[in-house]
Amino acid sequence: MLRVLIFLIPLALTIFAFIDCLNTPEDEVKHLPKIAWVFIVLLFWIVGPVVWLAAGKQRAGVTGGSAPSARRREQRTTFVAPDDNPEFLQSLKGGAASSPDGKDEALLKDWEADLRRREEDLRRREGEQDKD
């Protein structure tokens, strides 16, 4: 049981530090570029995660108040799904309204007619080969 814990605790620490490093914004990483920290955490199995947690990231202070990272997160734009985005929906309506004369439908009908013609030619050629 002790052997399992000796393996699992550093593994859990490495996984936690790796995920923490990946989720940390680039501007909150200290001393080295983020990619360097990722390699340090993964290559130096026990020491890397400890160094990352101790010195690799700006940590919020113990005192009250909003940390700089929290303020940056509040300023970030939130993701809005296309069907909930009124600007996107409006652009779709504008796109459909831009061709009221039916150019798209006429083009589609031309393509369908061309496809039908080609299928007829193909059937006719296959019929002629069967007769030979």
C-alpha positions as CSV (number, residue, x, y, z in Angstrom):
1,M,0.0,0.0,0.0
2,L,2.8,2.4,0.9
3,R,4.5,1.7,-2.5
4,V,1.3,2.6,-4.3
5,L,1.1,5.9,-2.4
6,I,4.7,6.7,-3.1
7,F,3.9,6.4,-6.8
8,L,0.4,8.0,-6.8
9,I,1.1,11.1,-4.8
10,P,3.8,12.4,-7.2
11,L,1.7,11.4,-10.2
12,A,-1.3,13.3,-8.9
13,L,1.0,16.3,-8.2
14,T,2.4,16.2,-11.7
15,I,-1.1,15.9,-13.3
16,F,-2.4,18.8,-11.1
17,A,0.6,21.0,-12.0
18,F,0.4,20.2,-15.7
19,I,-3.3,21.1,-15.9
20,D,-2.7,24.2,-13.8
21,C,0.2,25.2,-16.1
22,L,-1.9,24.7,-19.2
23,N,-4.9,26.6,-17.8
24,T,-2.8,29.6,-16.6
25,P,-2.9,32.6,-19.0
26,E,0.4,33.5,-20.6
27,D,0.5,36.9,-18.8
28,E,0.4,35.2,-15.4
29,V,3.4,32.9,-16.0
30,K,6.6,34.1,-14.3
31,H,10.3,33.7,-15.1
32,L,10.0,31.4,-18.2
33,P,7.7,31.0,-21.2
34,K,4.7,28.8,-20.6
35,I,5.9,26.1,-23.0
36,A,9.1,25.8,-21.0
37,W,7.2,25.3,-17.8
38,V,5.1,22.6,-19.4
39,F,8.3,20.7,-20.3
40,I,9.8,21.3,-16.9
41,V,6.6,19.9,-15.2
42,L,6.6,16.8,-17.5
43,L,10.3,16.0,-17.6
44,F,11.3,16.6,-14.0
45,W,8.7,14.4,-12.4
46,I,8.7,15.4,-8.8
47,V,10.8,18.6,-8.8
48,G,9.1,20.2,-11.8
49,P,5.6,20.3,-10.4
50,V,6.9,21.6,-7.0
51,V,8.9,24.4,-8.7
52,W,5.9,25.3,-10.9
53,L,3.6,25.6,-7.9
54,A,6.2,27.6,-5.9
55,A,7.6,30.0,-8.5
56,G,6.0,29.5,-11.9
57,K,2.8,31.4,-11.5
58,Q,1.6,34.7,-10.0
59,R,-0.5,33.8,-7.0
60,A,-3.3,35.9,-5.5
61,G,-2.4,37.5,-2.2
62,V,-3.9,36.3,1.1
63,T,-5.4,39.8,1.8
64,G,-8.8,40.7,0.6
65,G,-9.5,42.5,-2.6
66,S,-9.6,41.4,-6.2
67,A,-6.4,39.9,-7.7
68,P,-5.2,41.3,-11.0
69,S,-5.9,37.9,-12.7
70,A,-9.6,38.1,-11.5
71,R,-9.9,41.5,-12.9
72,R,-8.5,40.3,-16.3
73,R,-11.0,37.4,-16.3
74,E,-13.9,39.7,-15.7
75,Q,-12.8,41.8,-18.7
76,R,-12.6,38.8,-21.0
77,T,-15.5,38.4,-23.4
78,T,-17.7,35.4,-22.8
79,F,-18.4,32.9,-25.5
80,V,-21.9,33.1,-27.0
81,A,-23.3,30.3,-29.1
82,P,-24.2,31.4,-32.7
83,D,-27.9,30.7,-32.2
84,D,-27.8,33.0,-29.1
85,N,-25.8,35.8,-30.8
86,P,-28.2,38.5,-32.2
87,E,-25.5,39.9,-34.5
88,F,-24.9,36.5,-36.1
89,L,-28.6,35.9,-36.5
90,Q,-29.0,39.3,-38.1
91,S,-26.2,38.6,-40.5
92,L,-28.0,35.5,-41.6
93,K,-31.2,37.4,-42.2
94,G,-29.1,40.1,-44.1
95,G,-27.5,37.3,-46.2
96,A,-30.8,35.9,-47.3
97,A,-32.2,39.4,-48.0
98,S,-29.2,40.3,-50.1
99,S,-30.5,38.0,-53.0
100,P,-34.2,38.7,-53.2
101,D,-34.3,38.0,-56.9
102,G,-33.5,34.3,-56.3
103,K,-30.1,34.2,-57.9
104,D,-29.1,31.4,-55.6
105,E,-32.2,29.4,-56.4
106,A,-31.6,29.9,-60.1
107,L,-28.0,28.7,-59.8
108,L,-29.1,25.6,-57.9
109,K,-31.7,24.8,-60.5
110,D,-29.1,25.1,-63.2
111,W,-26.8,22.8,-61.3
112,E,-29.6,20.2,-60.9
113,A,-30.4,20.4,-64.6
114,D,-26.8,19.9,-65.5
115,L,-26.6,16.9,-63.1
116,R,-29.7,15.4,-64.6
117,R,-28.3,15.8,-68.1
118,R,-25.0,14.2,-67.1
119,E,-26.8,11.3,-65.5
120,E,-28.9,10.8,-68.7
121,D,-25.7,10.8,-70.8
122,L,-24.1,8.2,-68.4
123,R,-27.1,5.9,-68.5
124,R,-27.2,6.2,-72.3
125,R,-23.5,5.3,-72.6
126,E,-23.9,2.3,-70.2
127,G,-26.8,1.2,-72.3
128,E,-24.8,1.4,-75.5
129,Q,-21.9,-0.6,-73.9
130,D,-24.3,-3.3,-72.8
131,K,-25.5,-3.8,-76.4
132,D,-22.0,-4.2,-77.7
